[in-house]
Amino acid sequence: MTLTLAAALPFGCLLQQPPPVELVYRHAATGNLKIYEFPAAGRTDTAVPAVVWIHGGGWTGGNCESFFPLARYTAARGAASFVVEYRLVKPGGPTMADSIADCKSALRYLRGHAAELKLDPHRLALVGESAGGHLAAAVATLDGFDFPADDRSISARPDALVLYNPCLDLGHSQFSHLVPGFTGATPARRQALADDYSPLAHVRPGLPPTLCIHGLADTVISPEQSRQFADAMTQAGNRCDLALLPGLPHAFLIPNYKCSEQVVVDALRRGDAFLTSLGYFSGESNLTISDPPAWKAKWPPAPNPSH
């Protein structure tokens, strides 16, 4: 299937084709770590911007395949698009620090291979959802967390961020126990450890322009985290746009999961408009809902007749 830039693009067309190109960005003890590439539609020999997607799943789950349709969309808009595989947190195995290091390595790989991949190394946007939103923000804000063999002369700093319902403050979330050393530590030490992994605690001038999109019905990660992050970014002199969406739950971006196709399309178009303002895309989005819709919405949940 060929994706075109001019015609309307129903989201349902993005659910299965085309398949990605698999690139190995690092060899790890757990096996090869891959980046899944979706080349930019209509690309020429001119270097194009890149949009790099990081999936969610509470750092312990999730998969790249769930984000393939999203990457196909940004590829159809003219940006080389990628989905990053990173090590998931396991008891006695990889930690959240490893997840962050993997995402930094992936960005260094893309920037280091920009010439052969025909990428503009100064227009690499990270887009993450939930835990993926945390990882994207962590790559931009947290020093350290580098894989020892990485070439640190290559920057891992993204040039833009789009964060969907991100976890930005580990100290005030239900996921704080995943911070290495948190369980069993004293209260003071817990706060320090949580801050080490929390993008909110590391806001400073000079961070990349950011869009935070959060559902106001999110009971997994409080939308207050995105509000506080946007306020801190603005006070530090950084651009940080904020969209708080009434009635939407956590994980509203994932196709065929909770929310309707219309919700996913609207959320993608919000991110698109932000990246267009930064020069990653041109013109207006051509994304539409399918007719008939590509799936049935599961949100809001049907009322329980027993109540």
Secondary structure, DSSP 4 states (H G I P E B T S, - for coil): ----SSS-EEGGGGTT-SPPEEEEEEEETTEEEEEEEEPPTT--SS-EEEEEEE--STTT---GGGGHHHHHHHHHTTSEEEEE--PPP-TTS--HHHHHHHHHHHHHHHHHTHHHHTEEEEEEEEEEETHHHHHHHHHHH------TTS-TTS----SEEEEES----GGGSTTGGGSTT-TT--HHHHHHHHHHT-GGGG--TTPPPEEEEEETT-SSS-HHHHHHHHHHHHHTT--EEEEEETT--TTTTSTTTSS-HHHHHHHHHHHHHHHHHTTSS-S---EE--SS-SS----SPPPPTT-
